[in-house]
Amino acid sequence: MQKGKINVQTENIFPIIKKFLYSDHEIFLRELISNAVDATQKLKTLASTGHFKDELGDLTIQVAVDKKKGTLSITDRGIGMTTEEVDKYINQIAFSSAEEFVKKFKTKTEAEKNAIIGHFGLGFYSSFMVSDKVEVITKTYKKGGPTKPVKWVCDGSPNYSLEETVKEDRGTEIVLHISDEEKEFLEDHKIRELLNKYCRFLPVPIQFGMKKEQVKVEGEKDKDGNDKYTEVEKPDIINNTNPLWKQKPAGLKDEDYKTFYRELYPMNFEEPLFHIHLNVDYPFNLTGILYFPKVKSNLEVQRDKIQLYSNQVFVTDSVEGIVPDFLTLLHGLLDSPDIPLNVSRSFLQSDRRVKQISNHIMKKVADKLEGLFKDNREEFEKKWDDIKVFIEYGIISEDKFYERAKKFCLLKNMENKYFTLDEYKDKIKGTQKDKDKKLVYLYTSNKDEQHSYIQSAIEKGYDVLLMDGVLDNHFVNQLEQKFENTSFVRVDADTIDNLIKKDDAEFPSKLDDKQKETIKPVFEKVVEKPKFTVMFNNLSESDMPVIITQPEFMRRMKDMSAMGGGGGMMGMGNLPDSYNLVVNTNHKLVNDILKEEDDGKREEMAKQLTNLAMLSQNLLKGQALTDFIKSSVDMIGK
């Protein structure tokens, strides 16, 4: 037996490994199985090049729990190791790397510490995060010479033992003696959960126990004449060794992609709208499948649906920094060995190759959307409402995406007709320019609540866009910045003649300035200050006597503040509601109020007209609504 002390001066190497090697202890299983897969793949490569001439046989990796012994074992039939190789790869290289790791580790920030993990060949030593003792029993594939099986044992100190042992088969078995505080890793359900999370698409079969299956008995029927089945035990292979993204797209059908989507998201019952199959080998290696889901109103619910793999090993489902933020709304997976396994987000965001990958994915997404739009616009329009948020988010957050998306980004009007940005501009440029030649886009955020305002605009011959999405406030701001001499205004931001001012728009007023000063306090008395500002407008006699509008700028800032957008970032906090109470100087009922000599009746009339205007904007609630209904009934009775 060889005994020795690992070549490492730093006595606290194991505490550092236990505490800092990975932020999540469960990663150890991913690392050990990845090593087993590597050993197996190397043997397959040697066989394919003629350097290994024996039968490969069954290459399944075995994972087993023994609760009585308190052990978890991972066994492969890969290349195995000789005594010299164990000494070189485990005792010398890994631990000298570990010492270098410790030296660098002590002088780094947390982000830098995360970034340097993975560069030191320390994956095997993640086993000490959950174990009191680790055994490695290994036999090399090589014939002749010093090729007897060996057993390496270490108890988490710099001391180890290495001796010859008995092992019939080639390959390596790693036995972890799980520590008392990590006993959850002796539970079958926990190991199965981790295998499903990290290993379900690895290229070598992985078995964890047995499973029972109903198998048809050929040629036999039961007493009712139905096919007869019997229960048999089969090895429980937990992984799909040839996942869809590793296959050639030319040989796949739409149904294959839908089936794989259900495999990825068994609890998601809605089918994706369409998909992109990525397959790049230069200047970086990237494969994967991205799906376009129906994007819901709650963007946060959508995130964490893209899984990142490295050579079919699961890394993370938090891909911010690897793909542009708006692409995190997509579902699916990416596989790239060019993205390091264990690095910080700040490292990823500054990595040149990761940026290349990110830009490529964005380009492929834009290519797909543009292709769908050009090939079948009618079908694209049918799906628009389901992908609108995704495309708007991309336009808001990425200038490069906007340059492509402006070709297929659509606007929908109240007639449910769709227009590209250029098409819509051409549609309204003859009718919706104000007296200063500014092009005015009218829109509604709620076609029911703002119905009367929409009708006023349509009666004037104007077109109104439906913009009721979760991001439309931000999207409107973005388009205003992109378009020259253009404004977007919600139809209830002012009277229609003020929204699109023409030289001859205003009617002459039936009230002079003195009469306005007389009637203004009457309306100010019946509204809440400073929430409402009373103002006058010379509308037509057929317009409503009192109209409530919400100034575009203040309302937009309030909406953005509520979403944590522009208003919040400017330190405005929760902005109060702000409305204009517009009194129509040409309406008969307003003139009637002016003529009424009884102050009580005058106030009652103003209150009734104001409440009607508030009711139209869904602003009349609680006691005020109850009082209004009662006074309306009394008025009808009189």
Secondary structure, DSSP 8 states (H G I E B T S, - for coil): -EEEE-S---TTHHHHHHHHS-SSTTHHHHHHHHHHHHHHHHHHHHHHTTS--S------EEEEEETTTTEEEEE--S----HHHHIIIIIIIIHHHHHHHHHHHTTS-HHHHHHHTTSSS-GGGGGGGTEEEEEEEEE-S--SSS---EEEEE-SSSEEEEEE---SSSEEEEEEEE-GGGGGGGSHHHHHHHHHHHSTT-SS-EEEEEEEEEEEEEEEE-TTS-EEEEEEEEEEE---SS-GGGS-GGG--HHHHHHHHHHH-TT--S--SEEEEEEE-SSS-EEEEEEE----S-HHHH-S-EEEEETTEEEES--BTTB-GGGGGSEEEEE-TTS-SS--HHHHHH-HHHHHHHHHHHHHHHHHHHHHHHH-HHHHHHHHHHHHHHHHHHHHH-HHHHHHHTTT-EEEBTTS-EEEHHHHHHHHTTTSB-TT--EEEEEES-TTTTHHHHHHHHHTT--EEE--STTHHHHHHHHHHHSSSEEEEETTSS-HHHHS--TT-----SS-HHHHHHHHHHHHHTS-TTTEEEEEE---TTS-SEEEE--HHHHHHHHHHHTTSHHHHTT--S----EEEEEETT-HHHHHHHH---HHHHHHHHHHHHHHHHHHTT---HHHHHHHHHHHHHHHH-
